[in-house]
């Protein structure tokens, strides 16, 4: 029982280190920058505890939020650049 409690606490502690969905800052996050009237650049950055799938989800969520905020109903991904 004691080992299970330690494992759960360790998992929660490490999970808390991953980048949250937030505006881009020193600890990571996501942002949208308008390029033209109907073109936006979505940038996301995580830390060592944030997997690539989570970053992709953040980009898609920010794209959807930006689309709705611009009064549109659809978005398309026109390019991808992944930092090494």
C-alpha positions in Angstrom: 0.0 0.0 0.0 2.8 2.4 0.9 4.5 1.8 -2.4 1.3 2.5 -4.3 0.9 5.8 -2.5 4.5 6.8 -3.4 4.0 5.9 -7.0 0.8 7.9 -7.3 2.4 10.9 -5.6 5.4 10.7 -7.9 3.2 10.5 -11.0 1.2 13.5 -9.9 4.4 15.5 -9.2 5.9 14.7 -12.6 2.6 15.3 -14.4 2.4 18.7 -12.8 5.7 19.6 -14.5 4.3 19.3 -18.1 3.5 22.6 -19.9 -0.1 23.6 -19.4 -2.4 25.0 -22.1 -1.6 28.7 -21.6 -0.3 31.7 -23.4 3.3 31.3 -24.5 5.8 32.2 -21.7 9.0 31.1 -20.2 7.7 27.7 -19.3 6.1 27.1 -22.7 2.6 27.4 -24.0 0.9 28.5 -27.2 0.2 31.7 -29.1 -1.3 32.9 -32.4 0.1 35.7 -34.5 -1.9 37.1 -37.4 0.1 37.1 -40.7 -2.6 38.3 -43.2 -6.4 38.8 -43.0 -7.0 35.1 -43.1 -3.7 33.5 -42.2 -2.4 33.0 -38.6 0.8 31.4 -37.3 0.2 29.2 -34.3 3.3 28.6 -32.2 3.6 26.1 -29.3 6.4 25.2 -27.1 6.6 22.6 -24.3 9.3 21.5 -21.8 11.0 18.2 -21.2 7.9 16.7 -19.6 5.5 17.7 -22.4 5.1 15.1 -25.2 4.7 16.0 -28.8 1.1 14.7 -28.9 0.1 17.3 -26.2 1.8 20.1 -28.2 -0.1 19.0 -31.3 -3.3 19.1 -29.4 -2.5 22.6 -28.1 -1.8 23.8 -31.6 -5.2 22.5 -32.9 -7.0 23.9 -29.9 -5.5 27.3 -30.4 -6.3 27.2 -34.1 -9.9 26.4 -33.4 -10.1 29.2 -30.8 -8.5 31.6 -33.2 -10.9 30.6 -36.0 -14.0 31.2 -33.8 -12.6 34.5 -32.5 -12.1 35.7 -36.1 -15.8 34.8 -36.9 -14.9 31.9 -39.1 -16.1 28.3 -39.0 -13.2 26.3 -40.5 -9.4 26.3 -40.5 -6.8 24.5 -42.6 -3.2 23.6 -41.7 -1.1 24.9 -44.6 2.4 24.1 -43.2 4.3 22.6 -40.3 7.6 23.3 -38.8 8.8 21.3 -35.8 11.8 22.7 -33.9 14.5 20.1 -33.3 
